[in-house]
Amino acid sequence: MDGVYLGSPAYALGSRKQHVRESAEAGLLRSAASDLEAAGFRWHHVCGPDESAYDLARQAVAEIAGNGGLRDIDAIVYATCLPEPQQHPVRDVKMLMDFPASRLQAEFGLRDAIVVGLHQQACTGMLGALRVAKALLVSEPSWRRILCVTADRFPDGAWYEQAYNVISDGAAACVVGREPDVCRLLTVHHITNGGLGRAGDDETVGTYFAYTHRIVRETADRIGATPPELEWIVPQNTHEQAWRILARLLAVDHGRVWHPSLPDVGHVISADVMVNLAALLASGQAQPGDRIALAMAGFGLNWQCAALEVTR
């Protein structure tokens, strides 16, 4: 095969858009609203009481379907961070196996697609889905296209803040396939340090810089480049000063770090990297031949980074 490509990035957000001050007053945040605003957060999106993570996933996939992007799908790789909350005690565990990926397959008529569920990678799950999709296309020569999906919704009453980041409920989807598309998927790299799986917020922040520096540097090395040679870095939405520091550590021009959705959507578990990638591609600033690093960190603790090359 001459390459694996990524296209059709799409996303959906919780239907209720709230300012961080409003959410702080409602007891949904742990930090003071002023501190979160100083970090760059302004708004986030929360699901309504009857809105599920599956509803968000369906919206994101429907956008792809509306553009004719669901033809020849051979597999669905569905990444989640949180289990769907149960409203009542469960005696028949069959209820726990109402899998969202199977529901998507049936709802969108993807009869030839198999389902792969992916979890325990927290906020890096979407990049993990890209890695699994690429590996499946290598191992299954007759397969053409794979739908990657991630969706999470916080349970009612949960804090919409993790490790000093404001959270939005949301979903994202894209297609990974053999046919040339908007980006070529060059590689995905993954580091897990399970010894930090129960780290607190301060410990998590303390490891963020060293491991993110390492994952970006090692990913660039995999494609024969150094971080300064990457045209773009597209990260998750975190404290706006974090990537000013990392840009200096990586010797990267901070103007090439692209996360414009930070004030409007906050951190969307695994989805905000796709929100930011879609914004970069829509901006027209990424040119054919540009190499993009998608960098994410998540609990577990996990760090993942994908390298793309813009093709059109």
C-alpha positions, 0 to 999 in steps of 0.5 A: 500500500502506498499510504494511509489517509485521514479525512472527513474530520467532524465533531459535535458538542453538548447542546448547552453552551455555558460560560465558566462563571455560570458553571462555577456558580452552579458548582460544576467547577473546582477552581475559581472562574477567574483562574480558569479565565486566566488560563484561556477558558471562557465557554464550554458545552454541556449535555442536556438531561436527555442527551447522551454520549451516543447522541453526540457520536451520532451527530458527528457521524451524521455530518460525515454521512451527509457529505457522502463519507460513509461508503465502503466502511469495513470497520468502526473503531470507537474510543471512549473514556467514560462508561455510560452512566446507569440510571438503575441497579443492574441485575441482567448484565446484558444491559451493559452490553448495549454497545454504541459502536454496534448501534452506529453500525446498525443506524447508518447501515454499515452492514459490512463493518466490524466493530472494535471498542477502545478505552482505557486511553482517556483523552488520547483515545482518538489518536489510539483509534487512528493507530488501530485503524492504520494497523487494521488496514495494513493487516487486512489487504482487502479493507478500504476505509475505517470510521474512527469515533470518540464520544464522552459525556460527563455524568450528571453532577460531575465536576466539569474540570479535570487537572485544571482544564474546563471540560466539554461533553462532545464527540468527534469522528473521521475516516482513515482509508487507503484512498488519497484524502486531505491528510496522509497518516504517517505514524502514531506514537504512544507512551503509557506510564501506569505507575502514574495512573492514580496521580493527582492533578498537581502530579499530572501537571508536573509530568505533562511537560516532560512527557509531551516534549518526549512524545512530540520529539520521538514522533517527529523522529519516526518520520525523519524530522525534528520538532522545529521542522514540523509546520504545525502542532495541533494539541488538546485544549489546555492552559494557554501558557502550557504550549508557550512553554513547550514551544520554547522547549521544542524550539518551535514557533508558537505561532505554529501551535494551533488550538483556536477552539480553547476559549470556546469549547475547552477540553473535549476529552479525546475530541478537541484535537479533531476540533482543532485539526478541522479548524486548521484545515478549514483555515486554508493555512495548511499547505500540501506537504505541511507536516502536522503533529497531533499531541494529546495527554490523558489519564492512565497516564497516556501520551499519544502523538500522530504525524500527518502530512497535508496532501490537498 
